[in-house]
Amino acid sequence: RSHSGPERTTQSDGTSTVIVGRIWALASSAQRPRSLQHRVAPGEPQLEVRWFLKTFHLTPAEGAISDPAATVIFVDARSPRHLPHPLLPEQVIEVIDHHPLLEGDEVFPNAFTQIEEMGAAATLVAERFQKARITPSKESALLLYAGILSNTFNFVYATQRDRAMANWLRDLSGAPEDLPQQLFTAKSDVCGSKLSEV
């Protein structure tokens, strides 16, 4: 299900808003309005995320919710069962995801929803920057570009929209030419475990 209306990112009651999702899709919070006070990436960071943050000296998102009453923008996931404790589905005001909705999937009752099937949720976030005629910071562009590379397995599962946004973000970020190779080397665990899940 896709909704193409305007972004909804603030609440009139002054409640803080948390962006919850994978690190790649959280780049939008680098240029967020003051009402978007936190970004949270629950769970253990993936192998390539740990490498990426260390290599480019970036600050990771928080790992836990500090305001249990916050409203939530949920990125790169679409099901209430993926919400970290103690958040409730009713707190979610927006969902941005690239995974297809499955029959029987629950929905968020109060959320503006943008779910479009493509290679990466980072593509949807990048398109919002472009549509609003906002140039993302170098840090945001780098995070989003890496997100597209990671989620699409270096464009194996990419759409034309993924490729277009990746080209735009690569130029803005000044990413090294060999970033795809570096990223996928980091994605492989030298101890022999499986690749991190997309």
C-alpha positions, 0 to 999 in steps of 0.5 A: 500500500502506498500513500503519496501525500505530504510527509507527516513528521510533527505533532501539535501537542509537542510530543517528541518524535522518534525515527525507528529503523535500520541505520541506513534509513536513518540518515534523514534525521541528520537534517531533522527539525527539532521535533524529531529528537531521536533516532533509534536502531534497535538490535545488534548492528549488522557487520557492514554497519559496524564497519561503515560507522567506524570507517567514516567516523559516524555516530551510531543511532541510539539502541533504545527508546528513551521516551516511551510516550514518543510518537514514531516514524517507522522506517524499513519495516512495516509490521507492528511486531517489529516495533521495539519495546515499549512502543505500541502500534498506536504511537506510529504516525508514519511508515516508510518501507520497501518490503511488500505487504503480505496477506494478513499483515497488521497495519498501524491505525494512526499512520501515514503509510508509504510502502513501495516495493523496490530494492531499498527503503533508503531510496524512498527517503532519498526521493523525499529529499529530492522531491522537497528540493533539499540537498542532503548533507554529505553524511546523510547522502553517504548513509543513504547511498550505502543503504542502497548498495547494501539492501540491493546487494550492489544493484542485483535487486535494484529498480531504476529508482534505486539506481537513480537515487544511488547515482545522485547520492554517490555524487553528493557524498563523494563516496570512494569508488571502491565503496561497494567492494569494501562494503561487501567485504565487511558484510562477509563474516571472516569467522565463517558465519552467514551474511547479515540479513537484508 
